[in-house]
Amino acid sequence: MPATGTCDFAAVAKKLADILRERGVRMMSSTRVTGFSGGAREVVVETDRGEVVVRRVANCAGLHSDRLARIGGHRDGVRIVPFRGEYFELRHDREHLVRGLVYPVPDPAFPFLGVHLTRMINGGVHIGPNAVLAFAREGYSKTSVDWAGVRDVATNRGLRVLARRYWREGGGEVLRSMIKPLFVSAVRRLVPEVRSADLVAAPAGVRAQAIRDDGTLVDDFAFAEDERFVHVLNAPSPAATAAFPIGREIARRCLGQAG
């Protein structure tokens, strides 16, 4: 695919933060939002580091977007379910096997992309993911469990419907997570030269999958708005690639501009 490419998105985000600070934007990282108050003309955002008063809130909280929406008074049938994406990397001496991006043909009925191979900007090759249910919103490891996450899973009607509908696909993801040769077999369908010894475990990510109460996977953008909030309840892939136009759309909605 000669028209594709990769970038260091963490570096892009850091540069954007630097530009915003230079323009007077107050950045508060590692800050927990605990509630909202105020009236129609202003919103008081309550945090564990004090209060912030704003005219309108843009909720782009990803894995926690539905929780913040509920705190803000929004109620609908969309809830976030975290799926951990487990990855491997090719050993350095085997990186020559992949010179670009190798993707499977996606299944339109099932939005999880499946195992693919990505040549990274530093020359390494990322392989994955397995998509397995996480029992914590920040469930980046197999042992990451919190009671709020367990409660989310146990009480999520849409997830139960989804599990009944896609139990075969979900079971395959779990088995590939537990049994490395099954994962290797999936990789070899794309690059037959890859061997089990070529794969080194890499850090996992967590996908914020929005699911409706009827078990429908939300595979498009989902916004909810009122006079005080713009909630971004789902921003599907390729959200990072499209970050700038998405940002412009959120800003347009926050400013109440006509489309």
CYANA upper distance limits for C-alpha pairs under 8 A (distance plus 0.5 A):
  1 MET  CA    100 GLY  CA      8.00
  1 MET  CA    101 LEU  CA      7.69
  4 THR  CA    101 LEU  CA      8.44
  6 THR  CA    119 ARG  CA      8.28
  6 THR  CA    120 MET  CA      6.83
  6 THR  CA    121 ILE  CA      6.48
  7 CYS  CA    120 MET  CA      8.05
  7 CYS  CA    121 ILE  CA      6.30
  8 ASP  CA     12 VAL  CA      6.98
  8 ASP  CA    121 ILE  CA      7.10
  9 PHE  CA     13 ALA  CA      6.59
  9 PHE  CA    240 ALA  CA      8.04
 10 ALA  CA     14 LYS  CA      6.67
 11 ALA  CA     15 LYS  CA      6.67
 12 VAL  CA     16 LEU  CA      6.75
 13 ALA  CA     17 ALA  CA      6.71
 14 LYS  CA     18 ASP  CA      6.77
 15 LYS  CA     19 ILE  CA      6.78
 16 LEU  CA     20 LEU  CA      6.71
 17 ALA  CA     21 ARG  CA      6.67
 17 ALA  CA     27 MET  CA      8.30
 18 ASP  CA     22 GLU  CA      6.77
 19 ILE  CA     23 ARG  CA      6.92
 20 LEU  CA     24 GLY  CA      6.99
 20 LEU  CA     25 VAL  CA      5.81
 21 ARG  CA     25 VAL  CA      5.44
 21 ARG  CA     26 ARG  CA      7.01
 21 ARG  CA     27 MET  CA      7.60
 31 THR  CA     47 THR  CA      7.15
 31 THR  CA     48 ASP  CA      6.90
 31 THR  CA     49 ARG  CA      7.17
 32 ARG  CA     47 THR  CA      5.94
 32 ARG  CA     48 ASP  CA      6.12
 32 ARG  CA     49 ARG  CA      8.34
 33 VAL  CA     45 VAL  CA      7.51
 33 VAL  CA     46 GLU  CA      6.39
 33 VAL  CA     47 THR  CA      4.83
 33 VAL  CA     48 ASP  CA      7.23
 33 VAL  CA     68 LEU  CA      8.40
 34 THR  CA     45 VAL  CA      8.41
 34 THR  CA     46 GLU  CA      6.00
 34 THR  CA     47 THR  CA      5.67
 34 THR  CA     48 ASP  CA      7.38
 35 GLY  CA     45 VAL  CA      6.79
 35 GLY  CA     46 GLU  CA      5.50
 35 GLY  CA     47 THR  CA      7.55
 35 GLY  CA     71 ILE  CA      6.67
 35 GLY  CA     72 GLY  CA      7.83
 36 PHE  CA     43 VAL  CA      7.20
 36 PHE  CA     44 VAL  CA      6.08
 36 PHE  CA     45 VAL  CA      5.37
 36 PHE  CA     46 GLU  CA      6.22
 36 PHE  CA     71 ILE  CA      7.58
 36 PHE  CA     72 GLY  CA      6.65
 37 SER  CA     43 VAL  CA      6.44
 37 SER  CA     44 VAL  CA      5.51
 37 SER  CA     45 VAL  CA      7.27
 37 SER  CA     46 GLU  CA      8.11
 38 GLY  CA     42 GLU  CA      6.43
 38 GLY  CA     43 VAL  CA      5.37
 38 GLY  CA     44 VAL  CA      5.82
 39 GLY  CA     43 VAL  CA      6.87
 40 ALA  CA    227 GLU  CA      7.50
 40 ALA  CA    228 ARG  CA      7.17
 41 ARG  CA     55 ARG  CA      6.91
 42 GLU  CA     53 VAL  CA      7.20
 42 GLU  CA     54 VAL  CA      6.19
 42 GLU  CA     55 ARG  CA      5.03
 42 GLU  CA     56 ARG  CA      7.35
 42 GLU  CA    228 ARG  CA      7.99
 43 VAL  CA     53 VAL  CA      6.22
 43 VAL  CA     54 VAL  CA      5.82
 43 VAL  CA     55 ARG  CA      6.37
 43 VAL  CA     56 ARG  CA      6.91
 43 VAL  CA     57 VAL  CA      7.87
 43 VAL  CA    228 ARG  CA      7.31
 44 VAL  CA     51 GLU  CA      6.90
 44 VAL  CA     52 VAL  CA      6.22
 44 VAL  CA     53 VAL  CA      5.02
 44 VAL  CA     54 VAL  CA      6.99
 45 VAL  CA     51 GLU  CA      6.07
 45 VAL  CA     52 VAL  CA      5.54
 45 VAL  CA     53 VAL  CA      6.62
 45 VAL  CA     54 VAL  CA      8.03
 46 GLU  CA     50 GLY  CA      6.79
 46 GLU  CA     51 GLU  CA      5.18
 46 GLU  CA     52 VAL  CA      7.14
 47 THR  CA     51 GLU  CA      6.38
 47 THR  CA     52 VAL  CA      8.32
 55 ARG  CA    228 ARG  CA      7.68
 56 ARG  CA    227 GLU  CA      8.05
 56 ARG  CA    228 ARG  CA      5.41
 56 ARG  CA    229 PHE  CA      6.16
 56 ARG  CA    230 VAL  CA      8.15
 56 ARG  CA    254 CYS  CA      7.13
 57 VAL  CA    228 ARG  CA      6.81
 57 VAL  CA    229 PHE  CA      5.30
 57 VAL  CA    230 VAL  CA      6.68
 57 VAL  CA    254 CYS  CA      8.15
 58 ALA  CA    229 PHE  CA      6.49
 58 ALA  CA    230 VAL  CA      5.29
 58 ALA  CA    231 HIS  CA      6.49
 58 ALA  CA    232 VAL  CA      8.02
 58 ALA  CA    250 ILE  CA      7.92
 58 ALA  CA    254 CYS  CA      7.44
 59 ASN  CA     65 SER  CA      6.90
 59 ASN  CA     68 LEU  CA      7.65
 59 ASN  CA     69 ALA  CA      7.88
 59 ASN  CA    229 PHE  CA      7.73
 59 ASN  CA    230 VAL  CA      6.58
 59 ASN  CA    231 HIS  CA      5.16
 59 ASN  CA    232 VAL  CA      6.37
 60 CYS  CA     65 SER  CA      6.76
 60 CYS  CA    231 HIS  CA      7.13
 60 CYS  CA    232 VAL  CA      5.81
 60 CYS  CA    233 LEU  CA      8.02
 61 ALA  CA     65 SER  CA      4.95
 61 ALA  CA     68 LEU  CA      8.07
 61 ALA  CA    232 VAL  CA      8.27
 62 GLY  CA    208 ALA  CA      6.69
 62 GLY  CA    232 VAL  CA      8.42
 62 GLY  CA    233 LEU  CA      7.88
 62 GLY  CA    234 ASN  CA      7.89
 62 GLY  CA    235 ALA  CA      8.41
 63 LEU  CA     80 ILE  CA      6.95
 63 LEU  CA     81 VAL  CA      8.33
 63 LEU  CA     82 PRO  CA      7.39
 63 LEU  CA    137 ARG  CA      6.60
 63 LEU  CA    138 GLU  CA      8.40
 63 LEU  CA    207 ARG  CA      8.13
 63 LEU  CA    208 ALA  CA      5.42
 64 HIS  CA     68 LEU  CA      6.83
 64 HIS  CA     80 ILE  CA      7.89
 64 HIS  CA    137 ARG  CA      7.86
 65 SER  CA     69 ALA  CA      6.60
 65 SER  CA     80 ILE  CA      8.02
 65 SER  CA    231 HIS  CA      7.79
 65 SER  CA    232 VAL  CA      7.45
 65 SER  CA    233 LEU  CA      6.24
 66 ASP  CA     70 ARG  CA      6.72
 66 ASP  CA     78 VAL  CA      7.76
 66 ASP  CA     79 ARG  CA      6.22
 66 ASP  CA     80 ILE  CA      6.70
 66 ASP  CA    233 LEU  CA      6.77
 67 ARG  CA     71 ILE  CA      6.80
 68 LEU  CA     72 GLY  CA      6.62
 69 ALA  CA     73 GLY  CA      6.91
 69 ALA  CA     74 HIS  CA      5.69
 69 ALA  CA     75 ARG  CA      7.99
 69 ALA  CA    231 HIS  CA      6.96
 70 ARG  CA     74 HIS  CA      5.46
 70 ARG  CA     75 ARG  CA      6.56
 72 GLY  CA    229 PHE  CA      8.27
 74 HIS  CA    224 ALA  CA      8.46
 77 GLY  CA    211 ILE  CA      8.47
 77 GLY  CA    212 ARG  CA      5.61
 77 GLY  CA    213 ASP  CA      5.66
 78 VAL  CA    210 ALA  CA      6.70
 78 VAL  CA    211 ILE  CA      6.03
 78 VAL  CA    212 ARG  CA      4.98
 78 VAL  CA    213 ASP  CA      7.13
 78 VAL  CA    233 LEU  CA      8.07
 79 ARG  CA    156 ASN  CA      8.45
 79 ARG  CA    210 ALA  CA      5.98
 79 ARG  CA    211 ILE  CA      5.96
 79 ARG  CA    212 ARG  CA      6.88
 79 ARG  CA    213 ASP  CA      8.31
 80 ILE  CA    208 ALA  CA      6.38
 80 ILE  CA    209 GLN  CA      5.94
 80 ILE  CA    210 ALA  CA      4.96
 80 ILE  CA    211 ILE  CA      6.77
 81 VAL  CA    133 LEU  CA      8.30
 81 VAL  CA    137 ARG  CA      8.33
 81 VAL  CA    152 ASP  CA      8.39
 81 VAL  CA    153 VAL  CA      8.06
 81 VAL  CA    159 LEU  CA      8.26
 81 VAL  CA    208 ALA  CA      6.54
 81 VAL  CA    209 GLN  CA      5.69
 81 VAL  CA    210 ALA  CA      6.70
 81 VAL  CA    211 ILE  CA      7.50
 82 PRO  CA    133 LEU  CA      6.83
 82 PRO  CA    134 ALA  CA      5.99
 82 PRO  CA    135 PHE  CA      8.06
 82 PRO  CA    136 ALA  CA      7.67
 82 PRO  CA    137 ARG  CA      6.19
 82 PRO  CA    139 GLY  CA      8.16
 82 PRO  CA    206 VAL  CA      6.61
 82 PRO  CA    207 ARG  CA      6.13
 82 PRO  CA    208 ALA  CA      5.54
 82 PRO  CA    209 GLN  CA      6.56
 83 PHE  CA    131 ALA  CA      6.18
 83 PHE  CA    132 VAL  CA      5.73
 83 PHE  CA    133 LEU  CA      5.00
 83 PHE  CA    134 ALA  CA      5.72
 83 PHE  CA    206 VAL  CA      6.00
 83 PHE  CA    207 ARG  CA      5.61
 83 PHE  CA    208 ALA  CA      7.26
 83 PHE  CA    209 GLN  CA      7.49
 84 ARG  CA    130 ASN  CA      8.06
 84 ARG  CA    131 ALA  CA      6.02
 84 ARG  CA    132 VAL  CA      5.77
 84 ARG  CA    133 LEU  CA      6.63
 84 ARG  CA    134 ALA  CA      6.08
 84 ARG  CA    139 GLY  CA      7.21
 84 ARG  CA    140 TYR  CA      6.91
 84 ARG  CA    141 SER  CA      8.43
 84 ARG  CA    204 ALA  CA      7.15
 84 ARG  CA    205 GLY  CA      6.27
 84 ARG  CA    206 VAL  CA      4.84
 84 ARG  CA    207 ARG  CA      6.71
 85 GLY  CA    128 GLY  CA      7.88
 85 GLY  CA    129 PRO  CA      5.38
 85 GLY  CA    130 ASN  CA      5.79
 85 GLY  CA    131 ALA  CA      5.22
 85 GLY  CA    132 VAL  CA      7.20
 85 GLY  CA    204 ALA  CA      5.99
 85 GLY  CA    205 GLY  CA      5.54
 85 GLY  CA    206 VAL  CA      6.16
 85 GLY  CA    207 ARG  CA      7.34
 86 GLU  CA    128 GLY  CA      6.86
 86 GLU  CA    129 PRO  CA      5.37
 86 GLU  CA    130 ASN  CA      5.54
 86 GLU  CA    131 ALA  CA      7.22
 86 GLU  CA    132 VAL  CA      8.46
 86 GLU  CA    177 SER  CA      7.94
 86 GLU  CA    202 ALA  CA      8.14
 86 GLU  CA    203 PRO  CA      7.71
 86 GLU  CA    204 ALA  CA      5.19
 86 GLU  CA    205 GLY  CA      7.26
 87 TYR  CA    126 HIS  CA      7.39
 87 TYR  CA    127 ILE  CA      6.10
 87 TYR  CA    128 GLY  CA      5.11
 87 TYR  CA    129 PRO  CA      5.55
 87 TYR  CA    130 ASN  CA      7.54
 87 TYR  CA    201 ALA  CA      6.95
 87 TYR  CA    202 ALA  CA      5.84
 87 TYR  CA    203 PRO  CA      7.01
 87 TYR  CA    204 ALA  CA      6.32
 88 PHE  CA    126 HIS  CA      6.60
 88 PHE  CA    127 ILE  CA      5.58
 88 PHE  CA    128 GLY  CA      6.85
 88 PHE  CA    199 LEU  CA      6.29
 88 PHE  CA    200 VAL  CA      5.81
 88 PHE  CA    201 ALA  CA      4.93
 88 PHE  CA    202 ALA  CA      5.26
 88 PHE  CA    203 PRO  CA      8.36
 89 GLU  CA    124 GLY  CA      7.75
 89 GLU  CA    125 VAL  CA      6.06
 89 GLU  CA    126 HIS  CA      5.19
 89 GLU  CA    127 ILE  CA      6.16
 89 GLU  CA    199 LEU  CA      6.08
 89 GLU  CA    200 VAL  CA      5.66
 89 GLU  CA    201 ALA  CA      6.80
 89 GLU  CA    202 ALA  CA      6.46
 90 LEU  CA     94 ARG  CA      6.64
 90 LEU  CA     95 GLU  CA      6.36
 90 LEU  CA    124 GLY  CA      7.58
 90 LEU  CA    125 VAL  CA      6.02
 90 LEU  CA    126 HIS  CA      7.33
 90 LEU  CA    127 ILE  CA      7.96
 90 LEU  CA    198 ASP  CA      6.04
 90 LEU  CA    199 LEU  CA      5.46
 90 LEU  CA    200 VAL  CA      6.71
 91 ARG  CA     95 GLU  CA      6.93
 91 ARG  CA    198 ASP  CA      5.85
 91 ARG  CA    199 LEU  CA      6.72
 91 ARG  CA    200 VAL  CA      7.00
 92 HIS  CA    124 GLY  CA      7.54
 94 ARG  CA    198 ASP  CA      7.22
 95 GLU  CA     99 ARG  CA      8.37
 95 GLU  CA    123 GLY  CA      8.16
 95 GLU  CA    124 GLY  CA      6.89
 95 GLU  CA    125 VAL  CA      6.67
 97 LEU  CA    191 VAL  CA      8.29
 97 LEU  CA    193 GLU  CA      8.02
 97 LEU  CA    194 VAL  CA      8.33
 98 VAL  CA    102 VAL  CA      8.28
 98 VAL  CA    117 LEU  CA      8.00
 98 VAL  CA    118 THR  CA      8.30
 98 VAL  CA    119 ARG  CA      7.15
 98 VAL  CA    125 VAL  CA      7.59
 99 ARG  CA    119 ARG  CA      6.84
100 GLY  CA    118 THR  CA      7.02
100 GLY  CA    119 ARG  CA      5.78
101 LEU  CA    116 HIS  CA      8.32
101 LEU  CA    117 LEU  CA      6.41
101 LEU  CA    118 THR  CA      5.22
101 LEU  CA    119 ARG  CA      6.45
102 VAL  CA    116 HIS  CA      6.28
102 VAL  CA    117 LEU  CA      5.51
102 VAL  CA    118 THR  CA      6.92
102 VAL  CA    190 LEU  CA      7.70
103 TYR  CA    115 VAL  CA      8.02
103 TYR  CA    116 HIS  CA      5.29
103 TYR  CA    117 LEU  CA      7.04
103 TYR  CA    190 LEU  CA      8.33
104 PRO  CA    113 LEU  CA      8.16
104 PRO  CA    114 GLY  CA      7.57
104 PRO  CA    115 VAL  CA      7.83
104 PRO  CA    116 HIS  CA      6.98
104 PRO  CA    190 LEU  CA      7.94
106 PRO  CA    110 PHE  CA      8.43
106 PRO  CA    111 PRO  CA      8.02
106 PRO  CA    113 LEU  CA      6.38
106 PRO  CA    114 GLY  CA      8.05
107 ASP  CA    111 PRO  CA      7.25
107 ASP  CA    113 LEU  CA      8.16
111 PRO  CA    217 LEU  CA      8.47
111 PRO  CA    219 ASP  CA      7.47
112 PHE  CA    131 ALA  CA      7.90
114 GLY  CA    128 GLY  CA      7.67
114 GLY  CA    129 PRO  CA      6.96
114 GLY  CA    130 ASN  CA      7.57
114 GLY  CA    131 ALA  CA      8.49
115 VAL  CA    127 ILE  CA      7.25
115 VAL  CA    128 GLY  CA      4.97
115 VAL  CA    129 PRO  CA      5.78
115 VAL  CA    130 ASN  CA      7.31
115 VAL  CA    186 ALA  CA      7.33
115 VAL  CA    187 VAL  CA      7.14
116 HIS  CA    127 ILE  CA      6.23
116 HIS  CA    128 GLY  CA      5.97
116 HIS  CA    129 PRO  CA      7.76
116 HIS  CA    187 VAL  CA      7.79
116 HIS  CA    190 LEU  CA      8.38
117 LEU  CA    125 VAL  CA      7.10
117 LEU  CA    126 HIS  CA      6.25
117 LEU  CA    127 ILE  CA      5.08
117 LEU  CA    128 GLY  CA      7.26
118 THR  CA    125 VAL  CA      5.96
118 THR  CA    126 HIS  CA      5.63
118 THR  CA    127 ILE  CA      6.94
119 ARG  CA    123 GLY  CA      6.72
119 ARG  CA    124 GLY  CA      6.43
119 ARG  CA    125 VAL  CA      5.04
119 ARG  CA    126 HIS  CA      7.00
120 MET  CA    124 GLY  CA      5.77
120 MET  CA    125 VAL  CA      6.28
120 MET  CA    126 HIS  CA      7.38
127 ILE  CA    187 VAL  CA      8.39
130 ASN  CA    173 GLU  CA      6.02
130 ASN  CA    174 VAL  CA      8.10
130 ASN  CA    176 ARG  CA      7.30
130 ASN  CA    177 SER  CA      6.77
131 ALA  CA    173 GLU  CA      6.46
131 ALA  CA    174 VAL  CA      8.32
132 VAL  CA    170 GLY  CA      7.86
132 VAL  CA    173 GLU  CA      6.66
132 VAL  CA    174 VAL  CA      6.50
132 VAL  CA    177 SER  CA      8.14
134 ALA  CA    139 GLY  CA      6.00
134 ALA  CA    140 TYR  CA      8.48
134 ALA  CA    142 LYS  CA      8.22
134 ALA  CA    144 SER  CA      8.16
134 ALA  CA    145 VAL  CA      8.18
134 ALA  CA    149 GLY  CA      8.38
134 ALA  CA    206 VAL  CA      8.47
135 PHE  CA    139 GLY  CA      6.86
135 PHE  CA    144 SER  CA      7.26
135 PHE  CA    145 VAL  CA      5.46
135 PHE  CA    146 ASP  CA      7.01
135 PHE  CA    149 GLY  CA      5.37
135 PHE  CA    150 VAL  CA      5.88
135 PHE  CA    153 VAL  CA      7.73
136 ALA  CA    144 SER  CA      6.69
136 ALA  CA    145 VAL  CA      5.58
136 ALA  CA    146 ASP  CA      5.83
136 ALA  CA    147 TRP  CA      8.37
136 ALA  CA    148 ALA  CA      7.74
136 ALA  CA    149 GLY  CA      4.87
136 ALA  CA    150 VAL  CA      7.58
137 ARG  CA    149 GLY  CA      6.76
137 ARG  CA    206 VAL  CA      8.34
138 GLU  CA    144 SER  CA      8.05
138 GLU  CA    206 VAL  CA      7.59
139 GLY  CA    143 THR  CA      8.37
139 GLY  CA    144 SER  CA      5.34
139 GLY  CA    145 VAL  CA      7.21
139 GLY  CA    206 VAL  CA      7.36
140 TYR  CA    144 SER  CA      7.08
140 TYR  CA    203 PRO  CA      8.28
140 TYR  CA    204 ALA  CA      6.13
140 TYR  CA    205 GLY  CA      6.53
140 TYR  CA    206 VAL  CA      6.88
141 SER  CA    204 ALA  CA      7.53
145 VAL  CA    149 GLY  CA      7.34
145 VAL  CA    150 VAL  CA      7.75
146 ASP  CA    150 VAL  CA      6.86
147 TRP  CA    151 ARG  CA      6.52
148 ALA  CA    152 ASP  CA      6.61
149 GLY  CA    153 VAL  CA      6.85
150 VAL  CA    154 ALA  CA      6.63
151 ARG  CA    155 THR  CA      6.52
152 ASP  CA    156 ASN  CA      6.42
153 VAL  CA    159 LEU  CA      7.74
156 ASN  CA    160 ARG  CA      7.15
156 ASN  CA    213 ASP  CA      8.05
157 ARG  CA    161 VAL  CA      6.98
157 ARG  CA    213 ASP  CA      6.24
157 ARG  CA    214 ASP  CA      7.91
157 ARG  CA    215 GLY  CA      7.90
158 GLY  CA    162 LEU  CA      6.64
158 GLY  CA    211 ILE  CA      6.70
158 GLY  CA    212 ARG  CA      6.17
158 GLY  CA    213 ASP  CA      4.58
158 GLY  CA    214 ASP  CA      5.66
158 GLY  CA    215 GLY  CA      4.43
158 GLY  CA    216 THR  CA      7.69
159 LEU  CA    163 ALA  CA      6.52
159 LEU  CA    211 ILE  CA      7.58
159 LEU  CA    213 ASP  CA      8.26
159 LEU  CA    215 GLY  CA      6.46
160 ARG  CA    164 ARG  CA      6.85
160 ARG  CA    215 GLY  CA      7.82
161 VAL  CA    165 ARG  CA      6.77
161 VAL  CA    214 ASP  CA      7.25
161 VAL  CA    215 GLY  CA      5.40
162 LEU  CA    166 TYR  CA      6.51
162 LEU  CA    167 TRP  CA      8.40
162 LEU  CA    215 GLY  CA      5.32
162 LEU  CA    216 THR  CA      7.70
163 ALA  CA    167 TRP  CA      5.63
163 ALA  CA    170 GLY  CA      7.82
166 TYR  CA    170 GLY  CA      6.55
167 TRP  CA    171 GLY  CA      6.32
168 ARG  CA    172 GLY  CA      6.78
169 GLU  CA    173 GLU  CA      6.95
170 GLY  CA    174 VAL  CA      6.88
171 GLY  CA    175 LEU  CA      6.64
172 GLY  CA    176 ARG  CA      6.68
173 GLU  CA    177 SER  CA      6.75
174 VAL  CA    178 MET  CA      6.81
175 LEU  CA    179 ILE  CA      6.28
175 LEU  CA    182 LEU  CA      7.78
176 ARG  CA    180 LYS  CA      6.63
176 ARG  CA    181 PRO  CA      8.18
176 ARG  CA    182 LEU  CA      5.66
176 ARG  CA    183 PHE  CA      5.31
177 SER  CA    183 PHE  CA      7.74
179 ILE  CA    183 PHE  CA      7.48
180 LYS  CA    184 VAL  CA      6.72
180 LYS  CA    196 SER  CA      8.17
181 PRO  CA    185 SER  CA      6.56
181 PRO  CA    196 SER  CA      7.35
182 LEU  CA    186 ALA  CA      6.98
183 PHE  CA    187 VAL  CA      6.94
184 VAL  CA    188 ARG  CA      6.60
184 VAL  CA    194 VAL  CA      8.13
184 VAL  CA    195 ARG  CA      7.50
184 VAL  CA    196 SER  CA      6.48
185 SER  CA    189 ARG  CA      7.02
186 ALA  CA    190 LEU  CA      7.89
187 VAL  CA    191 VAL  CA      6.70
187 VAL  CA    192 PRO  CA      8.00
187 VAL  CA    194 VAL  CA      7.74
188 ARG  CA    192 PRO  CA      4.63
188 ARG  CA    193 GLU  CA      7.29
188 ARG  CA    194 VAL  CA      6.43
188 ARG  CA    195 ARG  CA      8.33
194 VAL  CA    198 ASP  CA      6.96
195 ARG  CA    199 LEU  CA      7.84
208 ALA  CA    234 ASN  CA      8.40
209 GLN  CA    217 LEU  CA      7.96
209 GLN  CA    218 VAL  CA      7.96
209 GLN  CA    234 ASN  CA      8.14
210 ALA  CA    217 LEU  CA      6.73
210 ALA  CA    218 VAL  CA      5.86
210 ALA  CA    219 ASP  CA      8.41
210 ALA  CA    233 LEU  CA      7.80
210 ALA  CA    234 ASN  CA      6.64
211 ILE  CA    215 GLY  CA      6.57
211 ILE  CA    216 THR  CA      6.22
211 ILE  CA    217 LEU  CA      5.20
211 ILE  CA    218 VAL  CA      6.17
212 ARG  CA    216 THR  CA      5.76
212 ARG  CA    217 LEU  CA      7.01
212 ARG  CA    218 VAL  CA      7.51
218 VAL  CA    222 ALA  CA      8.22
218 VAL  CA    234 ASN  CA      7.77
219 ASP  CA    234 ASN  CA      8.48
219 ASP  CA    236 PRO  CA      6.73
220 ASP  CA    234 ASN  CA      7.55
220 ASP  CA    235 ALA  CA      7.47
220 ASP  CA    236 PRO  CA      6.56
221 PHE  CA    232 VAL  CA      8.20
221 PHE  CA    233 LEU  CA      8.06
221 PHE  CA    234 ASN  CA      5.71
221 PHE  CA    235 ALA  CA      5.60
221 PHE  CA    236 PRO  CA      6.93
222 ALA  CA    232 VAL  CA      6.61
222 ALA  CA    233 LEU  CA      5.75
222 ALA  CA    234 ASN  CA      5.42
222 ALA  CA    235 ALA  CA      7.52
223 PHE  CA    230 VAL  CA      7.47
223 PHE  CA    231 HIS  CA      6.06
223 PHE  CA    232 VAL  CA      5.32
223 PHE  CA    233 LEU  CA      6.29
223 PHE  CA    234 ASN  CA      7.77
224 ALA  CA    229 PHE  CA      8.40
224 ALA  CA    230 VAL  CA      6.48
224 ALA  CA    231 HIS  CA      5.55
224 ALA  CA    232 VAL  CA      7.27
224 ALA  CA    233 LEU  CA      7.80
225 GLU  CA    229 PHE  CA      6.02
225 GLU  CA    230 VAL  CA      5.09
225 GLU  CA    231 HIS  CA      6.64
226 ASP  CA    230 VAL  CA      7.29
229 PHE  CA    254 CYS  CA      8.24
230 VAL  CA    250 ILE  CA      8.07
230 VAL  CA    253 ARG  CA      7.54
230 VAL  CA    254 CYS  CA      6.90
235 ALA  CA    239 ALA  CA      6.42
238 PRO  CA    242 ALA  CA      6.70
239 ALA  CA    243 ALA  CA      6.20
239 ALA  CA    246 ILE  CA      8.12
242 ALA  CA    246 ILE  CA      6.59
243 ALA  CA    247 GLY  CA      6.46
244 PHE  CA    248 ARG  CA      6.79
245 PRO  CA    249 GLU  CA      6.74
246 ILE  CA    250 ILE  CA      6.78
247 GLY  CA    251 ALA  CA      6.63
248 ARG  CA    252 ARG  CA      6.58
249 GLU  CA    253 ARG  CA      6.80
250 ILE  CA    254 CYS  CA      6.64
251 ALA  CA    255 LEU  CA      6.63
252 ARG  CA    256 GLY  CA      6.72
252 ARG  CA    257 GLN  CA      5.85
252 ARG  CA    258 ALA  CA      8.23
252 ARG  CA    259 GLY  CA      8.36
253 ARG  CA    257 GLN  CA      6.61
